[in-house]
Amino acid sequence: MTNDTKSPDTTIFQLGGDLPVRRVGYGTMRLADNPGDPTGPEAPIWTAPTDRAAAVALLRTAAEAGVTLFDTADAYALGAGEELLAEALAPYRDEIAVATKVGVVRPSPTEWVPLGHPAYLRQQAELSLRRLRTDRIDLLYLHRLDENVPVAEQIGALKRLQEEGKVRHIGLSEVTVAQLTEAEAVAPIAAVQNLYNLATRAHEAVVEHTAGRGIAFVPFFPVAMGGHAGPDGPVARVAREVGATPSQTALAWLLHRSPHILPIPGTSSAAHLVENLGALDVTLTEEQFARLGEEVGAGSGS
């Protein structure tokens, strides 16, 4: 007698229980600004990319390489990021999911100010729908909670959009377990996007909470740099053991951490994009996973 039962595909996550996405997505924040502008956390993300054709080509390369979750925000280049995605991904729209965010205003290139007034959130969602050229946003995050507006009112605005069919799933970004629990009392939360990587693990409690609730945990800046990532560091040592690059190994650690983790590394390089996707094929042993967590944690203050 043969066993026809197939093992589940661990490279796929059902976002919100009904939207299958590959577990390595693509964060598009870096597709902005001019050559020579600061990168990383200091990047202004203020203007559309100088070479728009190259950015469009990169996004299409990502889709053709198998990325199915693309992440942007209305605050990226004042909406130009959403317009770029709509243009680039139009041929693939039925095969991908696009996540965007509302709830932050940009008075200047150096300011990111939470604004959670319900009327503002609804207006920004309507603008995102236009810029993304769609009638329903696959995943709409509240970019940041506004401490001056009750959580129930902020989430309630997104829930109304969901009830109207304009939003499929709701997400939150940079929240604590207490904030997430408060939001869940208002509407189902499908995803949480927090800063988390091998070297920065302040949100372990959120990782655990979301795992138990079937909520996707989407770490941004998932590939941390620093001393641990050097050629003689613990990440490079394990990378050599498994025949992968350090970036792939750092992403593989996240994928191994829990099946509900969906990293969204960003890059402006097609080669790095394909390299990042290769993390889905990297397998760590339990010993390698634990060793990375211990050695990098010890050196990073996690």
Number of C-alpha atoms within 10 A of each C-alpha: 3 4 5 6 6 6 6 7 8 13 15 18 21 16 23 19 12 10 15 16 21 21 27 28 25 26 20 23 22 20 29 26 21 15 10 6 11 12 13 10 8 9 15 22 26 20 17 20 21 13 13 14 11 15 23 19 14 20 24 20 18 21 22 11 13 17 24 23 26 23 24 24 25 24 23 25 22 18 20 23 28 27 18 23 24 20 15 20 22 14 11 14 15 9 13 19 20 21 19 25 25 25 26 24 16 16 10 10 13 12 11 15 14 18 21 27 16 19 12 17 22 19 12 19 25 17 16 24 18 15 19 24 16 14 13 22 24 19 25 29 25 27 23 19 21 17 10 10 13 14 18 16 16 24 28 16 18 26 22 14 22 19 10 11 12 20 20 19 26 25 28 26 21 19 20 16 16 10 13 20 13 14 21 14 12 16 18 15 25 24 25 24 23 21 16 23 21 24 24 18 17 14 18 11 12 21 24 14 17 20 16 10 11 18 22 26 27 25 23 22 19 23 24 17 14 11 14 23 19 13 11 10 17 21 28 20 19 20 21 12 11 15 12 20 19 23 23 23 30 27 27 25 24 23 23 18 16 13 17 27 24 29 29 25 24 22 17 16 12 17 11 15 21 15 15 26 23 18 23 20 11 19 17 18 11 11 9 19 19 13 15 23 19 15 15 21 16 12 13 15 10 13
